[in-house]
């Protein structure tokens, strides 16, 4: 039996997706992430070097 990749999408793209930017849970997580990065800095492996 041969494995084939289906080219059809599994879902539909919608322009009416709700924004979670003002959701208290996500605001809390963003605040915690920002505090962590300010304290520990960004990982050197992920910084783009010029």
C-alpha positions in Angstrom: 0.0 0.0 0.0 1.3 3.4 -0.9 1.2 6.4 1.4 -0.3 9.5 -0.2 -0.6 13.1 1.0 -4.0 14.6 0.7 -3.9 18.1 -0.8 -7.2 19.1 0.6 -7.3 21.3 3.7 -8.6 19.8 6.9 -10.6 22.9 7.8 -11.9 26.2 6.5 -10.1 29.5 7.0 -12.3 32.2 8.6 -11.8 35.9 8.7 -14.2 36.1 11.7 -11.9 34.6 14.3 -12.3 36.1 17.8 -9.2 37.9 19.1 -7.9 36.7 22.5 -5.7 39.8 23.0 -7.9 41.2 25.7 -8.6 37.9 27.4 -7.5 38.0 31.1 -5.8 34.5 30.9 -3.6 35.5 27.9 -2.9 38.9 29.3 -1.6 37.2 32.5 0.6 34.8 30.5 2.0 37.7 28.4 2.8 39.7 31.5 4.6 36.6 33.1 6.5 36.0 29.9 7.7 39.6 29.7 8.8 39.6 33.3 10.7 36.3 32.8 12.5 37.7 29.7 13.4 40.9 31.5 14.9 39.0 34.4 16.7 36.2 32.5 17.1 37.6 29.0 16.5 36.0 25.6 18.2 32.7 24.9 21.4 33.2 22.9 20.5 30.3 20.5 17.5 32.2 19.3 19.1 35.6 18.8 19.8 36.4 15.1 23.4 37.4 14.7 24.4 39.9 12.1 
